[in-house]
Amino acid sequence: MTLAYTGRFGPLALEHGFRLRLYAPAAKAVDALIDGRTLAMERSGDWFAVDDPKAHAGSRYAFSADGGRPIPDPGSRFQPDGVHEASEIIVPHFAWPNDDWHGRPWHEHVIYELHVGTFTFDGTYDAAVHKLRDLAGLGVTAIELMPIAAFPGARNWGYDGVLPYAPYAGYGRPDDLKRFIAAAHAHGMAVLLDVVYNHFGPEGNYLHGIAPAFFNEAGHTPWGAAIDVTVPDVRAYFAENAAYWLSVYRFDGLRLDATHAIVDPKTPSFLSEVRATALAACERERHVALVVENDFNDVTLLDAGYDAQWNDDVHHCAHVIATGEIAGYYRDYAEDPVGRLGRALATGFAYQGEASEHRGGKPRGLPSARFPLSAFVSFLQNHDQIGNRAFGERLGQLTVPEVLRALAALIFLVPSPPMLFMGEEWAASTPFLFFCDFEPNLAKLVTAGRRREFEAFPQFADAAVRATIPDPAAVTTFQASRLRWEERDAPQHAAALAFTTALLRARAQNVIPFVANVRGSDAVCERIGAYGLTLRWQLTDGALHADANLSPDAVNGFPDRLAGETFYATHGETYHAGCAPAWAVRWART
């Protein structure tokens, strides 16, 4: 019997039974507790191991360090009873379809970000399978799952995971996840996974006791002590985790959360090791994408071989245009948001080394025009930008439909891969709130902390108003965040769905086939008045043209017709005497 993955963490299959392994440099002695038996483990350096010929698929096991309480395996493949209980030995036996799926080239990606627990009423992989036909019909070519690593309690965004090799049991068993991925592939969609390598959640992480080397107490992040990625075994823990998801579960790519929070002075870098280890694990020729989130606009990650990174600048500019909000990080976009949006869409980032007021005048970003525009994932909404609002409002609740349509018509047709957040396609009315299910004392602290986050905002200065912010620990907060698929039949939602479908069809036919190698250096962005943009990208054969009036008033100065054949327009093909209607966008290709 062999496993598809043989990294150094988690059970290792033997000819008879399994070897149980534990990285525990702080422990003096460790026992393995398996199926009611106690086995003394042998130490070798920082590791403990024992061979158990009786261990089998389905065996439950835990570890006791120095006589302490049993703890789960940090490399556990499944936690059927939660993160505080015994781990289960999993043997891969899923019969993957014998098909020709090799993934999709990155520039073809139209990404749909979803949270398994709130995507459907049941909140399972199996329930999500029944929605795949809808997503494929919409024009989605890639699904991005928010983190699924095992977390405490019955509900969580996923960013409080503590066992990164164990898919959360509440969504289904490992084979259910594989069945979801195989079904997505059958519909022509790649599947990406959001992974968190910058912190562990605050409950259920037992590494502090057995392996304090995992943490650098001198390095601080918003989630506590930094992960010490200078330690070889710690680096391997996460690098091999990336390999595990790509090989055992056949994910088509990973999105690495908040890489700016990883403190790493070593060369080669931790992220370089993650990439190399992950790609080496892909057992057959297929397209695999590695994407990062990085608040610093650090293009050196693209130089290191990562395929793309989230472009928050596009979102922030569009949000200011749509809502007029300029508090917090939006103040960096208060001045000329239309011009900044044009720069971001044309050449990668809006901030490419300019001073950021929000960051105390420090420069942010590096020049990005030399990279393929496929390296910048653009979006109007995502889990963070909705869920980090006090009431989890979607953009549709903050602006009017014509503004939303104009921004979508511009952003979803540029050369960069677009991303939608679940329900965005039909302008879902449900919020996406921050929710969790920690033990009672921690839950109280999280609730108080959540409300304290908004004290600096004038509308929440009054404690009574802050008390109305939904409690993250309340089950009703989670329930309110579940999509209501039945509302798609209501006229306003059906119209929004038809609009999004038409937009993505236009992208599939007129953009995706021509933009594989377009770079920011191939683009020209010009202004027309204070609120108008004209954009042009040179293609291998011809060019892609767009103009947009992002204003509530008509604007003069646009051409009557765009060069080439217009393939999408919010207000018809022509502008009378060069006067663009309010919130108008046109696209053409020569």
TISE-834860 format. One record per residue (C-alpha): residue in three letters; x, y, z. Coordinates in steps of 0.02 Angstrom, whole numbers, plus 32768, in hexadecimal, padded with zeros to 4 digits. Each point is the difference from the previous one (the first is absolute). Layout:
REM TISE-834860
AlaXYZ ...
***
This chain:
REM TISE-834860
Met800080008000 Thr804580AB7FD1 Leu7FC880B2801A Ala800280817F74 Tyr805980768076 Thr80937FD1806E Gly803480A28054 Arg804B800080AE Phe7F608032805D Gly7F6E7F8C8025 Pro7FF07F427FF9 Leu80707FA27F87 Ala7FBC7F617FB1 Leu806E7F658013 Glu7FF07F557FB1 His7FA17FD0809E Gly7FB3808B8066 Phe803B80B28014 Arg808F8064804A Leu7FC2808B8072 Arg807180998004 Leu8005809E8068 Tyr806F80997FFA Ala8010802D80B9 Pro80AA804D802A Ala7FC1803E80AA Ala7FC57F54803B Lys80697F858063 Ala7F927F697FDF Val7F677FE17F93 Asp7F817F737FFC Ala7F8F7FD97F6E Leu7F4E7FD58035 Ile7FAD7F9B7F75 Asp7F5F7F9D8002 Gly80097FED80BE Arg80B77FCC8002 Thr809780628041 Leu80A47FF67F9F Ala80A18053803B Met804F80647F73 Glu80BB80037FDC Arg805A80A57FF8 Ser807580337F73 Gly803780B5800C Asp7F65806E8006 Trp7F907F727FC3 Phe7FA57F6F8050 Ala7FC17F677FA1 Val7FB87F538019 Asp7FCB7F777F85 Asp7F577FB28021 Pro7FDA7F667F95 Lys7F4C80008042 Ala7FD980B17FC6 His7F88800A7F6E Ala7F9180777F9F Gly7F838046807C Ser806F7FE9809A Arg7FF0808C807E Tyr809F803E8050 Ala8048808D8069 Phe80A4802C8057 Ser802A801D80B6 Ala809E8065801E Asp80507FEA80AC Gly7F607FB78047 Gly7F9580927FCA Arg7F517FFF7FB9 Pro7FEC7FA87F58 Ile801280747F6C Pro7FDB7FE77F47 Asp80887FE87F80 Pro803B80A87FB7 Gly800C7FA27F5B Ser7F537FB28013 Arg7FA57FD77F5F Phe7F538006804F Gln7FAF803480A5 Pro7F537FAF8001 Asp7FD6803F80B0 Gly805480AA7FFC Val80AC804C801C His800C7FCF80B8 Glu7FE17F477FE4 Ala805A7F6B7FB4 Ser803B7FFE7F4D Glu7FC87F807F80 Ile80747FA07F8C Ile7FC8801D7F4D Val80327F937F6D Pro7FDE804E7F57 His7F8E7F8C7F9F Phe7F98807A7F9B Ala7FEE7FC67F4C Trp802E809B7F9E Pro7FAD80027F54 Asn80737FC67F76 Asp7FF280A17F9F Asp806F80797FA3 Trp7FF38090807A His80A180637FFE Gly7FC080A1804C Arg7FE980A57FA6 Pro808280807FCB Trp800580898081 His7FC8808C7F8C Glu7F5B7FA27FE3 His7FCE800A80B7 Val7F5E80538031 Ile80047FE080BC Tyr7F6D7FE58074 Glu802D800D80B9 Leu7F8F7F9E8073 His7FF07FCC80B6 Val7FC67F4B8007 Gly7F9C801680A1 Thr7F9580917FBF Phe7FFE7FDD7F45 Thr7F697F8D8018 Phe7F837FE7808C Asp804D7F56802C Gly80B180447FFA Thr80547F637FBD Tyr80697FCB7F6C Asp7F757F8F7FC3 Ala7F81808F8003 Ala807A806F7FA2 Val80107F7E7F76 His7F4B80217FD0 Lys802A80B87FDC Leu80927FDE7F8B Arg7F947FFE7F64 Asp7FC380AF802C Leu80B280408013 Ala803A7FB37F5D Gly7F69804C7FA8 Leu802B80A9804A Gly80AC7FFB7FB1 Val80687FD38097 Thr809F7F9F7FD4 Ala804D7FF180AF Ile7FBA7FED80AF Glu806480408093 Leu7FD37FB180A7 Met801C8068809B Pro806D7FA0807D Ile7FC17F548032 Ala80897FCE807C Ala7FB37FBD80A2 Phe7FC9808A8077 Pro7FAC7FFF80AB Gly7F447FFC8010 Ala7F767FEC7F80 Arg801B809B7F95 Asn808E80727FCD Trp803E80647F6B Gly80917F837FFC Tyr808C8078802D Asp80057FBA80B1 Gly80397F557FC7 Val80777F9F8071 Leu801B7F5C7FA3 Pro802D802F7F4E Tyr80057F4E7FBB Ala7F527FD2803E Pro7F69803D7F9C Tyr7F7780398077 Ala7F8D7F6F8028 Gly7F5F80678000 Tyr800D80177F44 Gly80127F457FE0 Arg80817F778000 Pro80A080067F96 Asp7FB07F9B7F74 Asp7F70807B7FFA Leu807C808C7FDF Lys80527F9A7F77 Arg7F567FDD7FB4 Phe7FDD80BC7FFC Ile80A680237FAA Ala7FE57F757F81 Ala7F5180427FDB Ala804380B17FE6 His80817FBB7F86 Ala7F767FA57FA2 His7FAB80AA7FEA Gly80A2804B7FBD Met802A8061809D Ala80A48003805D Val7FFC800180BF Leu8074806C8069 Leu80167FFA80BD Asp802280918075 Val80887FCE807C Val8040805A809B Tyr80BA7FF58023 Asn801380A08067 His7FA77FCE80A2 Phe7F9B7F7E805D Gly7F55801D804E Pro7FF2802B80BA Glu7FAD7F5E8038 Gly80357F4D7FE4 Asn80B6801F7FD4 Tyr806A7F8D806E Leu80A780267FAE His802D80838083 Gly80167F75807F Ile805E7F7D7F9B Ala8058806B7F7D Pro801880B68036 Ala8081800C7F75 Phe7F6B801B7F8C Phe7FED80B18043 Asn806B809C8004 Glu7FC1805E8098 Ala806580997FCE Gly7FA1800C7F5C His7F4D803B800F Thr7F6F7FF27F88 Pro7F4880308014 Trp7FE47F4C8038 Gly808B7FF28082 Ala80B37FC07FF7 Ala80447FEA7F51 Ile80207F557FB7 Asp80BD7FE38004 Val801E7FCA7F4E Thr80BD8003801B Val7FF27F548055 Pro80177F777F7D Asp7F787F8D8042 Val7F868091800E Arg802380317F4C Ala7FE57F4C7FCD Tyr7F5B7FF6805F Phe7FB380857F91 Ala805D7FDE7F5E Glu7FCE7F4A8008 Asn7F4E80358028 Ala7FF8805B7F5A Ala80407F637FAA Tyr7F807F97805B Trp7F6980627FC3 Leu803C80017F4D Ser802E7F487FF9 Val7F857FA38070 Tyr7F68806C7FDB Arg803180397F51 Phe7FDC80B78020 Asp803080697F6A Gly805180888066 Leu8013805980A6 Arg7FE380B0803C Leu8077802B8090 Asp7FAF80728080 Ala805580A0803E Thr80B37FD97FCC His803280AE803D Ala7FE97FBC80B2 Ile80867F7B7FE8 Val80A380368052 Asp808D7FAF7F9D Pro80B5803C7FFF Lys80457F617FAF Thr803D7FE17F4E Pro7FBB7FA57FA2 Ser7F5C803D8043 Phe7F7A7F998053 Leu7F86802B7F75 Ser807D7FC57F7E Glu800D7F5A805D Val7F427FF28008 Arg7FF4801A7F44 Ala808B7F867FD4 Thr7FBD7F788073 Ala7F4E80177FC5 Leu80277FF77F47 Ala80747F6B8015 Ala7F6E7F9E8049 Cys7F9280107F66 Glu80087F507FBD Arg7FC980237F4E Glu8007808A7F7F Arg7F79807E802E His7FE580B8801B Val8019803180B6 Ala7FF480B3803E Leu804B804C809D Val7FB580A78033 Val802B80728092 Glu7FAB80878063 Asn807E8087802C Asp7FCF80A98046 Phe80AA80497FD5 Asn7FE67FF07F42 Asp80A37F9E8004 Val80227FCB7F4D Thr809C7FA18034 Leu7F897F6F8021 Leu7FD680017F47 Asp80BA80027FD8 Ala800F7F678072 Gly7F8A7FA17F8D Tyr7F558019804D Asp7F7B800C7F7B Ala7F99808F8045 Gln7FCC80678095 Trp7F5F80518038 Asn7FF480B57FC8 Asp7FAF805B8091 Asp802180A67FA9 Val7F7A7FD97F7E His7F817FDB8087 His802A8098806A Cys7FF5807A7F6D Ala7F5B7FB67FC7 His7FBA800280B0 Val802780B98016 Ile7FB180277F57 Ala7F647F9B802A Thr7FE5803680B5 Gly8063809F8023 Glu80487FAE809C Ile80AF803F8026 Ala801E7FC580B4 Gly808B7F87802F Tyr80687FBE7F70 Tyr7F86804E7F84 Arg804D80AA8023 Asp80927FCE7F92 Tyr7F8480007F6E Ala7F9B809B802C Glu8063806B7F86 Asp7FD97FD47F4B Pro7FBD7F508016 Val7FD37FF87F48 Gly80B380247FCB Arg80457F84807D Leu7F867F7C7FC4 Gly8037801C7F4C Arg80B67FEB8031 Ala7FDC7F5F805F Leu7F9B7FB57F72 Ala808180327F7E Thr80A57FDB8056 Gly7FE37F94809B Phe7FFC8068809E Ala7FC780B08029 Tyr8089800E8082 Gln80A87FD87FB2 Gly80738055807D Glu7F9B809C8028 Ala7FE9803C80B3 Ser7F6B7FB6805B Glu7FA880788076 His7FAE7F6D8059 Arg80AC7FB98023 Gly804680A18048 Gly804A803E7F5C Lys80697F657FE0 Pro80157FC77F4C Arg7F947F6E7FCB Gly801E7F8A7F70 Leu807A7FED7F71 Pro7FEE801F7F44 Ser7F8F7F7A7FB6 Ala7FEA80287F47 Arg80847F827FC8 Phe7F977F6C8039 Pro7F757FA87FA1 Leu7F5A804A8032 Ser7FC77F4F8025 Ala806C8012809C Phe7F8180768052 Val7F597FBB803D Ser7F7B80887FF9 Phe7F5D80048060 Leu7F74806F803B Gln7FDB7F97809A Asn804E7F758067 His7FE97FB180AC Asp8072807E8056 Gln7FB8809E7FB6 Ile7F4E7FCB8028 Gly801B7FA180A2 Asn806F80808052 Arg7F7580807FFA Ala7F9E800C80A2 Phe7F607FC17FAE Gly804A7F9B7F73 Glu7FAA80637F76 Arg80217FD27F4D Leu8024808A7F83 Gly7F4F7FF37FBD Gln7FC0804180A7 Leu807880947FFB Thr7FE480457F52 Val7F8080007F73 Pro7FF37F7D7F76 Glu803D806E7F71 Val80A28026805E Leu801D7F498026 Arg7FDE7FCE7F4C Ala807A80817FBB Leu808C7FCC8074 Ala7FE27F477FDC Ala7FFA80227F44 Leu80AA8052800E Ile805A7F90807B Phe7FC07F567FC4 Leu803A801C7F4D Val80B2803E8019 Pro808F7F857FDA Ser80187FD780B9 Pro7FA17F688044 Pro7F6280398059 Met7FBE7FB880A2 Leu7F4D80008041 Phe7FC97FDE80B2 Met7F757F808012 Gly7F56804A7FDD Glu8049809A7FAC Glu7FBF7FC37F59 Trp7F4B801B8034 Ala801F80928078 Ala7FD87F928096 Ser7FA68059808C Thr80527F99808A Pro8091804D805E Phe80A27FA4801E Leu8028801E80B6 Phe80957FD0806B Phe7FD37F638062 Cys80567F7F806E Asp7FD97F7F8086 Phe808780068087 Glu7FF57FC080B3 Pro7F968076806C Asn808A80698052 Leu805D801C7F5D Ala7F5C80227FA6 Lys7FDA808F8079 Leu80AA804D7FDF Val7FE97FF17F43 Thr7F5480518009 Ala804380928067 Gly809880117F90 Arg7F9780007F63 Arg7F988091803F Arg8098805C8040 Glu804B7FFD7F50 Phe7F7E807F7FC8 Glu8014807F808D Ala806780747F91 Phe7F7480107F80 Pro7F8C80948024 Gln7F617F9C7FE1 Phe80347F858088 Ala803E807B8083 Asp7F697FDA806D Ala800D7F5C8061 Ala7F477FDF7FE6 Val801980057F44 Arg80967F8D800B Ala7F967F858061 Thr7F947FEA7F65 Ile80937FB77F9E Pro7FD67F477FE9 Asp80537F8E807E Pro807F7F927FA5 Ala7FDF7F71807A Ala7F447FFE7FE8 Val7FBE7F777F8F Thr7F86807F7FB6 Thr809580627FBA Phe80377F667FA0 Gln7F4F7FD77FC9 Ala7FE580B07FBD Ser80997FEA7F91 Arg7FBF7F677FA3 Leu7FD3801F7F4A Arg7F487FF77FD5 Trp80037FB27F55 Glu7F43800E7FEC Glu800C80BE7FF5 Arg80517FF37F54 Asp7F507FF17FB8 Ala7FCB80AB803E Pro8001807F7F71 Gln808D806F803E His80717F6C8026 Ala7FD67FA87F5D Ala802F809F7FA2 Ala80A6800A805C Leu80237F497FD8 Ala7FDA801A7F48 Phe807480987FFD Thr80917FA18051 Thr7FE77F6B7F8D Ala800480707F65 Leu809B80588040 Leu805F7F5E801D Arg7FC87FBD7F58 Ala8049809B7FAF Arg80A27FE0805E Ala80087F4B7FC7 Gln7FE7802E7F49 Asn805D80A47FEE Val8082800F808A Ile80427F59803F Pro803C7FBD7F57 Phe806B809A7FE0 Val8051803880A4 Ala80747F738038 Asn809E80697FF0 Val7FC180B28014 Arg806B80688076 Gly7FE780A68054 Ser808680457F8F Asp7F8C7FD97F6E Ala7F7880728046 Val7FD080B67FED Cys7F8C8057807A Glu7FC380B17FDF Arg7F888072805B Ile7F6680567FBD Gly7FCF8085807B Ala7FFA7FD580B8 Tyr7F9B7F607FF1 Gly80267FB87F55 Leu807E7F7C7FCB Thr803B7FBB7F5B Leu80667F608006 Arg805E7FA27F79 Trp80647F5E8009 Gln806C7FC97F6F Leu7FE07F497FD7 Thr806A7F897F99 Asp7F83801F7F76 Gly7FA080A3800F Ala7FCF805C809E Leu7F7D8002808A His7FA980A7801D Ala7F9080428089 Asp7FB980A3803B Ala7F9D8027809B Asn7FA38091804C Leu80017FDE80BB Ser7F938094802C Pro7F4880238028 Asp800280837F75 Ala801B7FF77F44 Val80B380277FCC Asn803C80497F5B Gly80A27FDA7FA7 Phe7FEA7F477FD4 Pro80077FC47F4B Asp7F587FDD7FAE Arg803C7F4E7FDF Leu808F7F988040 Ala80807FBE7F86 Gly7FD37F527FC6 Glu7F667F988024 Thr7FA1802880A0 Phe7FDB7F5E805B Tyr7FB6804580A0 Ala7FAF80A48031 Thr7F9380318092 His7FA680887F9C Gly80097FCA7F4C Glu8090800E7F86 Thr800980BB7FE0 Tyr800B809E8066 His7FA780947FB3 Ala808080847FD1 Gly807C7FAE8076 Cys7F92801A8099 Ala80037F64806E Pro7F677FE0806C Ala80137FED80BC Trp80527F5F8039 Ala80237FC57F4E Val80827F807FC8 Arg802C7FC47F4F Trp80767F797FC3 Ala80457FDB7F53 Arg808A7F9A7FB0 Thr806280237F61 
***
